[in-house]
Amino acid sequence: MTELWIGTYPVAGAGTPVGQGEGVWSVLLDDETGALTGARLRTELPAPSFLALRAPTAPDEVTAPDGTPAPDDVLAPDGTSVPDGTSVPDDVRTRVYAVLEDEAGRVAGLLPHDGTLAPDAFVPSGGAYPCHLLATEHALLVANYGSGTLGVLALDETGALRGDQPAVLGHAGHGPREDRQEGPHAHFVALAPGGRHVLVVDLGTDEVRRYLWDGRTATPDGVAATLPPGTGPRHLDFSSDGRFAYVAGELDVAVHVLAWDRDTATGTLVQSVPAVVGGAAGPAPGQPSHLVVDSGTVLVAVRGTDVLTAYAVGDDGLLGAGRSADLGGSWPRHFAVVGRWVVVALERAGELVVVDRVLLTAQADPAGAPGADPVRSRVPLPSPTCVLPHP
């Protein structure tokens, strides 16, 4: 069984008053069957719409199996792994962080304890309406959608939020869509391959912004990639070899492929394909949300059309055959890949749905012809927005 932590919105949806009983939930995924059970509220928080995990590590105290000090880079750049055989002090535990998505803009630090997630800190996010964050060894990186800013929040050696005022890095610009691109809207933050640059995906300016990164401080370093006007880039992910980046365009309903130069952290557009394949689109306009590269496949969830699309990735990094599968519920906002399963948060339907990734990708073809229904199970859960596996 794999435990999943689930972020949520108020039941009335994004932009409505927060603190209406929403919070962080947990649910159990059966790794063999894909069944979901045991949904329960772990802690009440106002609009914890995105969650991130930091695995236990203390670089100054962790020791290798032979008793010698472990190297400072025991934590992966995304803050999710600790080498086998290392020992971790008792006060260094798994930590979860949640953006609290409202105009005030805060981040909550959470500790798993006795079947709950106990908040131990609340700090400013560095802007308004934070929507995404990434945990690294020494800092949290937060994308603030409303203000278009990147917030850098310091962590102490145990991973606790230090309470310092965050470093705030802003940006200027706009796009052609006056209703959505009147100014910068930071929507996603990632580390570039190599870990020396922070990338901020800006829906408002059709850019991927770049910052030099030393592990604690971000310094503006120009623009890593510029997408076609009106793309509205939302999320990105990289191929396993770091040679390609794949970007979900929320406003143009497309997936864009960038050839990635690792040395300069620069992307060049080489392909764009529809985010919805074949006849699955239906009458509603689509809005791609989350995108993941997994085992030679690009997966992207599309709201409005309410499908999960899978594209096969060729040896040249370009996208080939694809299929969009109907999820049977409204507004897939986020998902996580757990083994053969893709667990999707259907925000407006108020449920989680589990898709069999093997069935989904096995049926991919250029025409988007229907194959076996890959949906395996579902469970009610109020207004889910984020799925975070707890290893």
C-alpha positions as CSV (number, residue, x, y, z in Angstrom):
1,M,0.0,0.0,0.0
2,T,1.1,3.5,-0.8
3,E,-0.1,6.5,1.3
4,L,-1.1,9.5,-0.7
5,W,-1.4,13.0,0.7
6,I,-4.0,15.2,-1.0
7,G,-4.2,19.0,-1.2
8,T,-7.6,20.6,-1.6
9,Y,-9.5,23.8,-2.4
10,P,-12.6,25.0,-0.6
11,V,-15.5,23.0,-2.0
12,A,-16.8,26.1,-3.7
13,G,-13.6,26.2,-5.8
14,A,-10.6,28.4,-6.5
15,G,-10.9,32.1,-5.6
16,T,-13.7,31.5,-3.0
17,P,-13.4,32.2,0.7
18,V,-10.8,29.9,2.3
19,G,-10.9,28.2,5.7
20,Q,-14.2,26.4,5.0
21,G,-13.2,23.0,6.4
22,E,-10.8,22.1,3.6
23,G,-7.4,20.7,4.4
24,V,-4.9,18.0,3.7
25,W,-6.3,14.5,3.3
26,S,-4.7,11.0,3.1
27,V,-5.8,8.0,1.1
28,L,-4.3,4.5,0.6
29,L,-3.5,3.1,-2.9
30,D,-3.4,-0.6,-3.3
31,D,-0.2,-1.1,-5.4
32,E,-1.5,-4.4,-6.8
33,T,-5.1,-3.5,-7.7
34,G,-5.2,0.3,-8.0
35,A,-8.0,0.5,-5.4
36,L,-8.3,3.6,-3.2
37,T,-9.4,3.3,0.4
38,G,-9.3,5.0,3.8
39,A,-9.8,8.6,2.8
40,R,-9.6,10.9,5.8
41,L,-8.8,14.5,6.7
42,R,-5.4,14.8,8.3
43,T,-5.4,18.5,9.1
44,E,-7.5,21.5,8.3
45,L,-5.8,24.3,6.5
46,P,-7.0,27.2,4.3
47,A,-6.7,26.2,0.6
48,P,-3.6,23.9,0.8
49,S,-3.7,23.5,-3.0
50,F,-0.2,22.2,-3.6
51,L,2.1,20.0,-1.4
52,A,5.8,19.1,-1.5
53,L,7.8,16.6,0.5
54,R,11.3,16.8,2.0
55,A,12.8,13.5,3.0
56,P,14.8,13.2,6.2
57,T,18.4,14.5,6.0
58,A,20.8,16.6,8.0
59,P,23.9,17.3,5.9
60,D,26.0,18.4,8.9
61,E,25.0,15.3,11.0
62,V,24.2,12.4,8.6
63,T,26.9,9.7,8.7
64,A,27.8,7.1,6.2
65,P,27.7,3.4,7.1
66,D,31.4,3.4,8.1
67,G,30.8,6.3,10.5
68,T,32.5,9.0,8.4
69,P,30.6,12.2,7.6
70,A,28.4,11.8,4.5
71,P,28.9,14.3,1.7
72,D,26.9,17.5,1.7
73,D,24.9,16.5,-1.3
74,V,23.1,13.5,0.3
75,L,19.8,15.0,-0.7
76,A,18.9,15.0,-4.4
77,P,18.2,18.3,-6.1
78,D,14.5,17.8,-5.7
79,G,14.8,17.1,-2.0
80,T,13.3,13.6,-2.1
81,S,16.1,11.0,-1.5
82,V,18.5,9.9,1.2
83,P,21.1,7.2,0.4
84,D,20.6,3.7,1.7
85,G,22.5,3.0,4.9
86,T,22.7,6.6,6.2
87,S,21.5,7.4,9.7
88,V,19.3,10.4,10.5
89,P,19.0,12.1,13.8
90,D,15.7,11.8,15.6
91,D,14.8,15.5,15.2
92,V,15.2,15.3,11.5
93,R,12.0,13.8,10.0
94,T,10.0,13.8,6.9
95,R,8.4,17.2,6.3
96,V,5.5,18.3,4.2
97,Y,5.0,21.8,3.0
98,A,1.7,23.3,1.7
99,V,1.0,26.5,-0.2
100,L,-2.0,28.3,1.3
101,E,-3.5,29.8,-1.9
102,D,-5.1,33.1,-1.2
103,E,-4.1,36.8,-1.6
104,A,-2.2,36.9,1.7
105,G,0.2,34.2,0.4
106,R,1.6,31.8,3.0
107,V,3.3,28.4,3.3
108,A,2.7,25.9,6.1
109,G,5.3,23.5,7.4
110,L,3.8,20.1,8.4
111,L,5.1,17.2,10.4
112,P,3.5,13.7,10.2
113,H,2.6,12.7,13.8
114,D,0.3,10.1,15.3
115,G,-1.9,9.9,12.2
116,T,-2.1,13.6,11.6
117,L,-0.1,16.3,9.9
118,A,0.8,18.8,12.6
119,P,1.5,22.4,11.4
120,D,4.7,23.7,13.0
121,A,5.2,27.0,11.1
122,F,3.4,29.5,8.9
123,V,5.5,31.9,6.8
124,P,4.9,34.4,4.0
125,S,5.2,32.8,0.5
126,G,6.8,35.8,-1.2
127,G,3.7,36.9,-3.1
128,A,0.0,36.5,-3.6
129,Y,-1.9,33.3,-4.5
130,P,1.0,30.8,-4.2
131,C,0.2,27.8,-6.4
132,H,3.3,25.6,-6.5
133,L,6.5,24.9,-4.5
134,L,9.6,22.8,-4.6
135,A,11.5,21.6,-1.6
136,T,15.3,21.6,-1.8
137,E,17.9,20.9,0.9
138,H,18.2,24.5,2.2
139,A,15.2,26.3,0.8
140,L,11.6,26.1,-0.5
141,L,11.1,27.7,-3.9
142,V,7.5,29.0,-4.3
143,A,5.7,30.2,-7.5
144,N,3.2,32.9,-6.6
145,Y,0.6,33.2,-9.4
146,G,-1.1,36.3,-8.4
147,S,2.0,38.5,-8.0
148,G,4.1,36.7,-10.6
149,T,6.9,36.3,-8.1
150,L,9.4,33.6,-7.0
151,G,9.7,33.3,-3.3
152,V,12.8,31.7,-1.7
153,L,12.1,30.5,1.8
154,A,15.0,29.4,4.1
155,L,15.0,26.1,5.9
156,D,17.1,25.1,8.9
157,E,19.2,21.9,9.0
158,T,16.1,19.8,10.1
159,G,14.0,21.2,7.2
160,A,11.9,23.5,9.4
161,L,10.9,26.8,8.0
162,R,13.2,29.4,9.6
163,G,10.6,32.3,9.7
164,D,12.9,34.7,7.9
165,Q,11.3,37.1,5.4
166,P,11.5,35.3,2.0
167,A,13.7,36.6,-0.8
168,V,11.3,37.8,-3.5
169,L,12.2,37.9,-7.2
170,G,9.8,39.6,-9.5
171,H,9.5,39.9,-13.3
172,A,7.9,42.2,-15.9
173,G,6.0,41.5,-19.1
174,H,2.7,40.4,-20.5
175,G,1.1,38.3,-23.3
176,P,-1.5,38.8,-25.9
177,R,-4.4,37.4,-23.9
178,E,-5.7,40.4,-22.0
179,D,-7.9,38.3,-19.7
180,R,-5.1,36.0,-18.5
181,Q,-1.8,37.6,-19.5
182,E,-2.1,41.2,-18.3
183,G,1.1,40.6,-16.3
184,P,3.5,37.9,-15.0
185,H,1.9,34.8,-13.5
186,A,4.4,32.4,-12.1
187,H,2.8,29.0,-12.1
188,F,5.5,26.4,-11.7
189,V,9.1,26.2,-10.4
190,A,11.7,23.5,-11.1
191,L,15.5,22.9,-11.1
192,A,17.1,22.6,-14.5
193,P,19.1,19.5,-15.2
194,G,22.4,19.8,-13.3
195,G,20.8,21.7,-10.5
196,R,22.6,25.0,-11.1
197,H,19.5,27.0,-12.3
198,V,16.0,27.6,-11.0
199,L,13.3,27.8,-13.7
200,V,10.0,29.6,-13.3
201,V,7.2,28.9,-15.8
202,D,5.4,32.1,-16.4
203,L,1.9,31.8,-17.8
204,G,1.5,35.6,-18.1
205,T,4.6,36.3,-20.2
206,D,4.9,33.1,-22.3
207,E,8.4,32.5,-20.8
208,V,10.4,30.2,-18.7
209,R,12.4,32.5,-16.5
210,R,15.9,31.4,-15.3
211,Y,17.8,32.1,-12.1
212,L,21.3,31.1,-11.1
213,W,21.1,28.8,-8.0
214,D,23.8,28.0,-5.4
215,G,21.5,25.9,-3.2
216,R,20.4,28.9,-1.1
217,T,20.2,32.0,-3.2
218,A,18.5,32.6,-6.6
219,T,19.9,35.3,-8.9
220,P,18.1,36.5,-12.0
221,D,19.7,35.2,-15.2
222,G,17.4,36.1,-18.0
223,V,15.0,33.9,-19.9
224,A,15.6,30.2,-20.6
225,A,12.9,29.8,-23.2
226,T,10.2,31.9,-24.9
227,L,7.1,30.1,-26.1
228,P,4.8,31.3,-28.9
229,P,2.5,34.2,-28.0
230,G,-0.6,33.1,-26.2
231,T,0.8,29.7,-25.1
232,G,0.2,30.4,-21.4
233,P,2.9,27.9,-20.2
234,R,1.8,26.2,-17.0
235,H,4.0,23.2,-16.1
236,L,7.1,21.5,-17.4
237,D,9.1,18.3,-17.0
238,F,12.4,17.0,-18.4
239,S,13.4,13.8,-20.2
240,S,15.5,11.5,-18.1
241,D,18.7,12.4,-20.0
242,G,17.9,16.2,-19.6
243,R,18.1,16.8,-23.4
244,F,14.4,17.8,-23.8
245,A,11.9,19.8,-21.8
246,Y,8.1,19.3,-22.3
247,V,5.8,22.2,-21.5
248,A,2.0,22.2,-21.0
249,G,0.4,25.3,-22.7
250,E,-2.7,26.1,-20.7
251,L,-4.0,28.8,-23.1
252,D,-3.2,27.2,-26.5
253,V,-4.1,23.7,-25.4
254,A,-0.8,22.2,-26.6
255,V,2.3,20.4,-25.5
256,H,5.6,22.0,-26.5
257,V,8.9,20.3,-26.9
258,L,12.1,22.2,-26.2
259,A,15.6,21.0,-27.1
260,W,17.5,21.7,-23.9
261,D,21.1,22.9,-23.7
262,R,22.2,21.8,-20.2
263,D,25.3,24.0,-20.1
264,T,23.4,27.3,-20.7
265,A,20.0,26.1,-19.3
266,T,18.3,27.3,-22.5
267,G,15.5,25.7,-24.4
268,T,14.7,25.9,-28.1
269,L,11.2,25.0,-29.4
270,V,11.3,22.0,-31.8
271,Q,7.7,20.6,-31.7
272,S,4.2,21.5,-30.7
273,V,1.3,19.0,-30.6
274,P,-2.3,19.2,-29.4
275,A,-2.9,18.4,-25.7
276,V,-6.0,16.5,-26.7
277,V,-5.8,13.7,-29.3
278,G,-8.6,12.7,-31.7
279,G,-12.3,12.8,-30.9
280,A,-11.9,13.0,-27.1
281,A,-12.0,16.8,-27.1
282,G,-15.7,17.3,-27.1
283,P,-17.3,20.8,-27.1
284,A,-15.6,22.3,-24.0
285,P,-12.4,24.3,-24.4
286,G,-9.4,22.5,-22.9
287,Q,-7.0,23.8,-20.3
288,P,-3.9,21.6,-19.8
289,S,-2.9,21.5,-16.1
290,H,-0.2,19.1,-15.0
291,L,2.4,17.3,-17.1
292,V,4.8,14.5,-16.2
293,V,7.5,12.6,-18.2
294,D,7.4,8.9,-17.2
295,S,9.0,5.8,-18.8
296,G,9.2,7.2,-22.3
297,T,5.7,8.8,-22.1
298,V,4.5,12.3,-21.7
299,L,1.3,12.5,-19.6
300,V,-0.8,15.6,-19.5
301,A,-4.1,16.2,-17.8
302,V,-6.6,18.6,-19.6
303,R,-9.4,20.3,-17.8
304,G,-12.6,21.1,-19.6
305,T,-12.2,18.2,-21.9
306,D,-11.5,16.2,-18.8
307,V,-9.0,13.7,-20.3
308,L,-5.6,12.3,-19.5
309,T,-3.4,12.3,-22.7
310,A,-0.4,10.1,-23.2
311,Y,2.2,10.7,-25.9
312,A,5.0,8.3,-26.8
313,V,8.4,9.9,-26.8
314,G,10.7,8.9,-29.7
315,D,14.4,8.4,-29.5
316,D,14.8,11.9,-31.0
317,G,12.8,13.3,-28.1
318,L,9.8,14.2,-30.2
319,L,6.3,13.2,-29.5
320,G,4.7,10.5,-31.6
321,A,1.6,8.4,-31.2
322,G,-0.9,9.6,-28.6
323,R,-4.2,8.9,-26.9
324,S,-6.6,10.9,-24.7
325,A,-8.7,8.9,-22.3
326,D,-11.9,10.2,-20.8
327,L,-11.6,10.4,-17.0
328,G,-15.3,10.3,-16.3
329,G,-15.2,13.4,-14.1
330,S,-14.6,17.1,-14.2
331,W,-11.4,19.2,-13.9
332,P,-8.3,17.1,-13.6
333,R,-6.0,19.5,-11.8
334,H,-3.1,17.4,-10.9
335,F,-1.9,13.8,-10.8
336,A,0.9,11.5,-9.6
337,V,2.4,8.4,-11.2
338,V,2.7,5.5,-8.7
339,G,4.1,2.4,-10.3
340,R,1.6,1.4,-13.0
341,W,-1.1,3.7,-11.7
342,V,-1.8,7.4,-12.4
343,V,-3.8,8.9,-9.6
344,V,-5.7,12.0,-10.8
345,A,-7.3,14.7,-8.7
346,L,-10.7,15.7,-10.2
347,E,-11.2,19.0,-8.5
348,R,-14.8,19.9,-9.6
349,A,-16.0,16.3,-9.6
350,G,-14.9,15.9,-6.0
351,E,-13.0,12.6,-6.4
352,L,-9.8,10.9,-7.1
353,V,-9.6,8.5,-10.1
354,V,-6.9,5.8,-10.8
355,V,-5.8,5.2,-14.4
356,D,-3.9,2.1,-15.5
357,R,-0.9,3.6,-17.2
358,V,-0.1,0.3,-19.0
359,L,-3.6,0.2,-20.6
360,L,-3.5,3.9,-21.4
361,T,-0.1,3.8,-23.2
362,A,-0.7,0.4,-24.9
363,Q,-3.6,1.7,-26.8
364,A,-1.9,4.9,-28.1
365,D,-2.3,5.5,-31.8
366,P,-2.0,8.6,-34.1
367,A,-5.8,8.7,-34.7
368,G,-6.7,8.5,-31.0
369,A,-8.9,5.5,-31.6
370,P,-10.6,4.2,-28.4
371,G,-9.1,1.3,-26.7
372,A,-9.7,-0.5,-23.4
373,D,-11.0,1.8,-20.7
374,P,-7.9,2.5,-18.5
375,V,-9.8,3.9,-15.5
376,R,-9.5,1.4,-12.7
377,S,-11.0,2.9,-9.5
378,R,-12.2,6.1,-7.9
379,V,-13.1,7.5,-4.5
380,P,-14.9,10.6,-3.3
381,L,-12.8,13.4,-1.8
382,P,-13.8,17.1,-1.6
383,S,-12.2,19.4,-4.2
384,P,-8.8,17.6,-4.6
385,T,-6.0,19.7,-6.2
386,C,-2.7,17.8,-5.6
387,V,-1.6,14.2,-5.2
388,L,1.6,13.6,-3.2
389,P,2.9,10.0,-2.7
390,H,4.4,9.4,0.7
391,P,7.3,6.9,0.3
